[in-house]
Amino acid sequence: MSAIDQKVLQDIQTMLAAHDRSSAVPEGNRFWIGLGEKHSAIIRKYGFEKFKRTVNFEYSQWGVTTLSEPKVLRLISLLLQKKNLPVESLAWVFSYTDENVKGIENVINDIVWSDEIDSITGKPFNTSPIGGGARFRAYAIYCTLLWQYAQTEDNLGCLEKVPEPAFGSPLPVPFEGRIISQDLALSSMELNRMASRIPMGKIRRVLEIGAGYGRLGYLFRQMFPDIEYTIIDIPPALAVSQNYLETVFGPEAVAPYSENPPFHDSRMKFLLPGQMNKIPEGYFDLILNVSSLDEMSPDQVKEYFNLIERVGPAWLYLKGYGVSQKPGFRLGVNEFPYRPAWQEIYKGQDDLVGAFVEKIFRLGRP
Ligand SMILES: C[S@@+](CC[C@H](N)C(=O)[O-])C[C@H]1O[C@@H](n2cnc3c(N)ncnc32)[C@H](O)[C@@H]1O
């Protein structure tokens, strides 16, 4: 096991223990302990250096399986509407079939699609429902279509300026002479949406709730290096984002999780939910959430909305399922307890996932 594997596994344990002691999360911690064990087992087996081929399928990376999936068809239709013929993307149809995977067998053997993992034991199933070159090819076509679409929306120039870090071993999808990624395309679409309504030049401090491995924090810091970025999340994800961003930006850029987070310090910070009361009032200018408040209990969402009001950002960006996926147990973005004084300045259906909405609020502070 490499040194970084040991460090991530140790951080997961430390954070789980601290999270367990916290009374701020009433939902019970068994689920997170189970998830921590599952991700630890995968990291032990495949290595943290390959997390973009394994645990990342449980964050925002969609494990597209076939070309007939709605996301693929939607992207083709969006590109055609923009008169942007996705020729380069569709050229992939002729590459990497099951009979023609020479040179990438090692990549294909590394990939752990989330539906190939037993969620109780964390062990891979022996047989994959749809595996090998055909599945990788469908994924690659989807990625290139998404990339081409994200380019049409990229007024900030994120996709030209920012590379996908090699650390984490992104799936090797080449396009226009570089390795592209689903995560960078999605993050670019999100950041461009924010910049279309929010004066980014005025933003000094950002809080992201539930950041996965930190894909959006990575792009934010690359595009706006002076912004102070804080992540509040639970383990195992918090240990993954902390170690990933530390590897990518260097140890001096990161203040790792600690009992007393160093506010008023420009390093990236990593907080557990039990520490939310330590955040100074009015500290953040922008709070973000992508696909995680819609996975929490209504009580947890209420607690985060109290936090949002207290730490007093000027702006709030949300993306996730519009209506609850588990009525009574979860809330959708359209159902959150918004305050009457918050001004909704953007609302729209997500370009990629029809059931997702994006919202931007102005919360009062100039
Ligand atoms: C589906 S992932 C989305 C990750 C990331 N926003 C992205 O789009 O890549 C859900 C995230 O919510 C986090 N999460 C779940 N419960 C949470 C809680 N109570 N507080 C903060 N984050 C939480 C998970 O750990 C994970 O990082």
The ligand as a Gaussian input file, in Angstrom:
#p B3LYP/6-31G(d) Opt

LIG

0 1
 C      -23.656000      12.763000      -5.012000
 S      -22.291000      13.401000      -4.119000
 C      -22.067000      14.939000      -4.949000
 C      -20.675000      15.432000      -4.790000
 C      -20.303000      16.756000      -5.477000
 N      -21.182000      17.842000      -5.103000
 C      -20.258000      16.608000      -6.964000
 O      -21.231000      17.014000      -7.624000
 O      -19.273000      16.079000      -7.467000
 C      -23.022000      13.854000      -2.563000
 C      -22.079000      14.554000      -1.596000
 O      -22.826000      14.975000      -0.444000
 C      -22.068000      14.672000       0.701000
 N      -22.919000      14.644000       1.911000
 C      -23.827000      13.711000       2.290000
 N      -24.355000      14.034000       3.495000
 C      -23.789000      15.206000       3.877000
 C      -23.936000      16.060000       5.022000
 N      -24.754000      15.770000       6.028000
 N      -23.204000      17.206000       5.060000
 C      -22.360000      17.532000       4.045000
 N      -22.186000      16.741000       2.950000
 C      -22.880000      15.607000       2.862000
 C      -21.416000      13.351000       0.322000
 O      -20.350000      13.000000       1.179000
 C      -20.947000      13.675000      -1.082000
 O      -19.742000      14.409000      -1.064000

